[in-house]
Amino acid sequence: MKGIVEGIVTLAESGEVKVETANPQEMAFAVHKGSYPQLGEVFWKLVQWVEEKGYGIVGYSETVCYNDPHTTPEEKLVRKCQFPMRKKR
């Protein structure tokens, strides 16, 4: 899997559970209610906001789901879309 750190792939294949401590990280986020295909628009809006405010994205995007897509109607799905960011110098 090109572009993914080898240790992460090994961990994924092992099924192990690990614990890590992370430093505080500023995150730009938007909460979306609606269907999955619209998430691209939400992330694009986030990228534009980050750039306009003088920040840079410093990691991978994350999506936090607040309800179950298997039991929740598509129009009621709620997700937080986020990027880690840092102020540009």
C-alpha positions as CSV (number, residue, x, y, z in Angstrom):
1,M,0.0,0.0,0.0
2,K,1.9,2.9,-1.3
3,G,2.1,6.0,0.9
4,I,1.1,4.2,4.1
5,V,3.7,3.7,6.8
6,E,4.7,0.1,6.9
7,G,4.2,-0.2,10.7
8,I,0.6,1.0,10.4
9,V,-0.1,-1.7,7.8
10,T,1.4,-4.3,10.1
11,L,-0.7,-3.1,13.0
12,A,-3.8,-3.2,10.8
13,E,-3.1,-6.8,9.8
14,S,-2.4,-7.9,13.4
15,G,-5.7,-6.6,14.8
16,E,-3.9,-5.4,17.9
17,V,-5.2,-2.6,20.1
18,K,-2.6,0.0,21.1
19,V,-2.6,3.1,23.3
20,E,-0.9,6.4,22.4
21,T,-0.7,9.8,23.9
22,A,-1.0,12.7,21.4
23,N,-0.1,16.3,21.8
24,P,-2.9,18.9,21.6
25,Q,-3.7,19.6,18.0
26,E,-5.7,22.4,16.4
27,M,-8.4,21.0,14.2
28,A,-10.6,22.7,11.6
29,F,-14.0,21.0,11.5
30,A,-17.5,21.2,10.1
31,V,-20.5,19.2,11.1
32,H,-22.5,17.7,8.2
33,K,-26.0,16.4,8.2
34,G,-27.0,14.4,5.2
35,S,-25.8,11.8,2.7
36,Y,-22.3,10.4,2.3
37,P,-21.7,11.7,-1.2
38,Q,-21.9,15.3,0.0
39,L,-18.9,14.8,2.3
40,G,-16.5,15.8,-0.5
41,E,-18.1,19.3,-0.6
42,V,-17.7,19.6,3.2
43,F,-14.0,18.7,3.0
44,W,-13.5,21.1,0.1
45,K,-15.1,23.9,2.2
46,L,-12.7,23.0,5.1
47,V,-9.6,23.1,2.8
48,Q,-10.7,26.5,1.5
49,W,-11.3,27.9,5.0
50,V,-8.0,26.6,6.3
51,E,-6.1,28.3,3.5
52,E,-8.1,31.6,3.7
53,K,-7.3,31.8,7.4
54,G,-3.6,31.4,7.0
55,Y,-3.3,27.8,8.2
56,G,-1.9,24.7,6.6
57,I,-3.2,21.2,6.8
58,V,-0.7,19.0,8.7
59,G,-2.2,15.5,8.5
60,Y,-5.0,13.3,7.3
61,S,-8.7,14.1,7.4
62,E,-10.9,12.4,9.9
63,T,-14.6,11.8,10.0
64,V,-16.5,11.2,13.2
65,C,-19.9,9.5,12.9
66,Y,-22.5,10.4,15.4
67,N,-25.1,7.9,14.4
68,D,-25.2,4.5,12.7
69,P,-25.4,4.6,8.9
70,H,-27.0,1.1,9.0
71,T,-30.0,2.2,11.0
72,T,-30.3,5.9,10.4
73,P,-32.0,7.4,7.3
74,E,-29.4,9.0,5.0
75,E,-30.8,12.5,5.4
76,K,-30.4,12.3,9.2
77,L,-26.8,11.1,9.3
78,V,-24.5,13.5,11.3
79,R,-20.7,13.5,10.9
80,K,-17.9,15.8,12.0
81,C,-15.4,16.3,9.2
82,Q,-12.0,17.5,10.3
83,F,-8.4,18.3,9.4
84,P,-5.4,18.9,11.7
85,M,-4.0,22.3,11.0
86,R,-1.2,24.7,12.0
87,K,-0.8,28.4,11.5
88,K,1.6,29.2,8.6
89,R,4.6,31.4,9.5
